[in-house]
């Protein structure tokens, strides 16, 4: 169709989109479900900017292999056959096979694993100007509550739920402060020009 729209995104665009949606729902309190969508989108923004902050130029830094070696070798052969049959490409380089297979079968670190890495010098101190995340106890409590709400809303079991949202708004301020650090102050996120940084700064002001 002539009017088809092509979705193009990457890990940074994904994080920025979640931040944009977070600001939208934060300022849409007339919607009875604003808090649900805010918890979901804030979680995505926090997770996304955490990934961007520790990834550097190597996606392997944020991907884990949970398969046993024998199963990994089996999957590696399946990847070799797939590339040969579907794309006509012979993956003769064992290191390349290993890297592609790891990406194909690996799992993204969990959100707390990512945040732990954001507090780890081995992951964060990539440049002389990089800064290490140091979560406060209040920020940890806020993130824990955010994750609980997000998981509850995403995997919603049949039930009735009531949230006094005004008493939970403290979560938002604490989580946004962590996102702001990761996105702007850690100096580890690769932006495509100042206009993208300006966009993130503007989105953060929505809170």
Backbone torsions as a table, in degrees:
resi	resn	phi	psi	omega
1	UNK	NA	143.0	-177.4
2	UNK	-66.8	-27.1	-175.4
3	UNK	-95.3	10.9	179.1
4	UNK	-62.6	139.9	176.6
5	UNK	-108.4	130.9	-179.6
6	UNK	-93.9	125.5	175.8
7	UNK	-84.1	120.6	173.7
8	UNK	-123.4	127.3	-179.6
9	UNK	-151.6	170.2	174.8
10	UNK	-150.2	-175.7	-173.5
11	UNK	-63.7	-33.9	178.9
12	UNK	-74.5	-46.2	177.8
13	UNK	-59.2	-36.8	179.4
14	UNK	-63.7	-44.9	178.6
15	UNK	-63.9	-43.0	179.8
16	UNK	-64.0	-39.5	178.7
17	UNK	-63.3	-42.3	176.5
18	UNK	-61.6	-39.9	178.7
19	UNK	-64.8	-41.2	177.6
20	UNK	-60.6	-45.5	179.4
21	UNK	-65.9	-34.5	178.6
22	UNK	-61.0	-47.0	179.1
23	UNK	-63.3	-37.5	179.4
24	UNK	-62.5	-48.0	-177.2
25	UNK	-73.4	-29.6	175.6
26	UNK	-62.0	-33.4	-179.2
27	UNK	-100.6	20.2	178.6
28	UNK	-123.7	48.6	-174.0
29	UNK	-72.7	-5.1	172.7
30	UNK	-74.9	-17.3	176.2
31	UNK	-82.9	124.0	-175.2
32	UNK	-62.8	-19.5	-179.3
33	UNK	-106.5	18.2	-176.9
34	UNK	-58.2	-38.9	-176.2
35	UNK	-67.6	-38.6	177.3
36	UNK	-59.8	-52.0	-177.1
37	UNK	-68.7	-29.6	176.7
38	UNK	-67.0	-43.4	178.7
39	UNK	-62.2	-39.6	-179.8
40	UNK	-67.3	-46.3	-176.4
41	UNK	-74.8	-35.7	176.4
42	UNK	-63.2	-40.4	176.3
43	UNK	-58.5	-45.8	179.7
44	UNK	-63.0	-39.4	179.7
45	UNK	-68.1	-44.0	178.9
46	UNK	-61.9	-48.8	179.5
47	UNK	-60.4	-46.9	-175.9
48	UNK	-63.7	-45.8	-179.9
49	UNK	-72.1	-27.7	173.1
50	UNK	-63.5	-43.7	176.9
51	UNK	-60.1	-47.2	-178.5
52	UNK	-61.9	-35.3	-176.2
53	UNK	-71.8	-30.8	-177.1
54	UNK	-103.4	-15.0	-174.7
55	UNK	-67.2	-38.3	-173.3
56	UNK	62.5	-132.4	179.2
57	UNK	-105.0	11.1	-174.2
58	UNK	-130.7	110.0	-179.3
59	UNK	-64.0	-22.8	179.7
60	UNK	-60.1	-23.1	-177.8
61	UNK	-66.4	-20.6	-176.3
62	UNK	-115.1	7.6	-178.0
63	UNK	-114.7	134.5	-179.1
64	UNK	-113.1	144.9	174.5
65	UNK	-104.6	118.9	-178.7
66	UNK	-110.1	7.8	177.9
67	UNK	-85.9	149.7	172.2
68	UNK	-67.8	153.3	-177.2
69	UNK	-52.0	-40.5	-178.6
70	UNK	-64.7	-40.5	179.0
71	UNK	-70.5	-35.5	178.7
72	UNK	-63.8	-41.8	179.4
73	UNK	-63.5	-37.9	178.1
74	UNK	-64.4	-44.4	179.5
75	UNK	-65.7	-32.9	179.0
76	UNK	-63.1	-41.9	177.9
77	UNK	-66.1	-35.7	177.4
78	UNK	-64.7	-38.6	178.1
79	UNK	-66.2	-41.8	177.8
80	UNK	-58.7	-45.1	-179.6
81	UNK	-67.0	-38.5	179.0
82	UNK	-62.2	-47.1	-179.0
83	UNK	-64.7	-34.5	-179.6
84	UNK	-72.9	-44.5	-176.5
85	UNK	-74.6	-43.0	-173.8
86	UNK	-86.3	-37.0	-173.0
87	UNK	-115.9	-6.3	-179.1
88	UNK	68.2	27.6	-177.7
89	UNK	-111.1	127.9	175.5
90	UNK	-93.5	114.9	178.5
91	UNK	-88.2	85.3	-176.4
92	UNK	-86.6	-23.6	-178.7
93	UNK	-79.1	116.3	-176.3
94	UNK	-64.3	-36.4	178.5
95	UNK	-65.7	-38.7	177.8
96	UNK	-66.3	-43.4	176.6
97	UNK	-57.9	-44.2	-178.8
98	UNK	-61.3	-45.0	-177.7
99	UNK	-66.4	-45.9	-179.4
100	UNK	-64.8	-43.6	179.8
101	UNK	-64.1	-42.7	179.3
102	UNK	-58.7	-42.1	179.5
103	UNK	-66.9	-40.8	-176.1
104	UNK	-68.2	-41.6	-173.1
105	UNK	-104.4	-9.0	-178.2
106	UNK	-72.8	162.1	178.2
107	UNK	-116.6	143.3	176.2
108	UNK	-65.1	140.5	175.5
109	UNK	-53.6	149.2	173.5
110	UNK	-68.6	163.0	-173.8
111	UNK	-62.5	-38.0	179.5
112	UNK	-72.4	-32.1	174.8
113	UNK	-63.6	-40.4	178.2
114	UNK	-63.4	-46.2	-178.8
115	UNK	-67.0	-34.8	174.5
116	UNK	-61.4	-40.3	177.8
117	UNK	-66.3	-32.3	178.3
118	UNK	-67.7	-16.8	176.0
119	UNK	-102.6	9.4	-176.9
120	UNK	-110.1	122.8	-177.7
121	UNK	-59.6	-32.8	-178.7
122	UNK	-61.8	-29.7	179.8
123	UNK	-93.6	-39.6	-169.3
124	UNK	-90.2	-32.7	-174.3
125	UNK	-83.5	66.9	-177.1
126	UNK	-83.0	-25.1	-178.4
127	UNK	-134.4	164.7	-180.0
128	UNK	-64.4	-24.9	-178.5
129	UNK	-97.4	2.5	179.6
130	UNK	-66.3	151.7	177.9
131	UNK	-125.6	145.6	-176.9
132	UNK	-91.9	136.0	174.9
133	UNK	-72.6	135.3	175.2
134	UNK	-131.5	96.2	-177.2
135	UNK	-70.6	138.5	171.9
136	UNK	-82.9	165.7	178.7
137	UNK	-63.4	-36.7	179.0
138	UNK	-66.8	-39.4	177.0
139	UNK	-63.8	-39.4	178.0
140	UNK	-62.3	-43.7	179.4
141	UNK	-64.1	-39.8	179.4
142	UNK	-64.4	-43.8	-179.8
143	UNK	-65.7	-39.9	176.8
144	UNK	-59.6	-43.6	179.8
145	UNK	-68.0	-39.5	176.8
146	UNK	-57.6	-47.3	-178.9
147	UNK	-63.2	-42.4	178.5
148	UNK	-61.2	-46.0	178.7
149	UNK	-63.3	-47.2	-178.1
150	UNK	-59.6	-47.6	-179.1
151	UNK	-63.8	-38.5	179.2
152	UNK	-63.9	-42.3	-179.1
153	UNK	-73.0	-38.9	-179.0
154	UNK	-69.4	-43.0	-178.8
155	UNK	-109.2	66.1	-170.0
156	UNK	-77.9	113.9	175.4
157	UNK	-82.6	148.9	179.5
158	UNK	-56.8	119.1	-179.1
159	UNK	-176.5	171.8	169.7
160	UNK	-103.6	138.5	179.6
161	UNK	-135.8	139.0	176.5
162	UNK	-130.5	130.9	179.0
163	UNK	-126.1	124.5	173.0
164	UNK	-80.3	92.1	-168.7
165	UNK	-62.9	-32.2	-178.5
166	UNK	-60.9	-35.6	-178.8
167	UNK	-77.8	-9.7	-179.1
168	UNK	-107.9	2.9	-176.7
169	UNK	-68.4	-16.8	176.2
170	UNK	-61.3	-29.0	178.5
171	UNK	-58.1	-42.5	-174.2
172	UNK	-61.4	-49.7	-178.3
173	UNK	-59.1	-43.4	-178.2
174	UNK	-67.2	-43.8	-178.5
175	UNK	-68.2	-42.0	179.4
176	UNK	-61.2	-35.9	178.9
177	UNK	-64.3	-35.4	177.2
178	UNK	-70.4	-43.0	177.8
179	UNK	-59.7	-43.1	179.9
180	UNK	-61.0	-41.4	178.4
181	UNK	-62.3	-50.2	-177.3
182	UNK	-62.7	-43.1	-174.5
183	UNK	-72.6	-37.0	-171.0
184	UNK	-121.0	-40.0	-170.8
185	UNK	-90.1	-25.0	-180.0
186	UNK	-67.5	-25.8	-179.8
187	UNK	64.7	23.0	-178.6
188	UNK	-107.5	-7.6	-176.5
189	UNK	-89.6	128.5	-178.7
190	UNK	-86.4	110.4	179.0
191	UNK	-101.0	148.0	177.8
192	UNK	-92.5	75.3	177.3
193	UNK	92.1	162.5	-177.2
194	UNK	-66.0	-25.5	-178.8
195	UNK	-63.5	-32.0	178.7
196	UNK	-73.6	-38.9	176.0
197	UNK	-62.9	-43.9	178.9
198	UNK	-59.4	-37.5	179.4
199	UNK	-64.4	-44.2	179.5
200	UNK	-64.2	-43.1	178.0
201	UNK	-59.2	-42.7	179.7
202	UNK	-65.2	-41.5	179.5
203	UNK	-64.3	-37.5	179.3
204	UNK	-66.3	-29.0	179.5
205	UNK	-70.7	-11.8	178.5
206	UNK	-66.9	-16.0	-179.7
207	UNK	-95.8	NA	NA
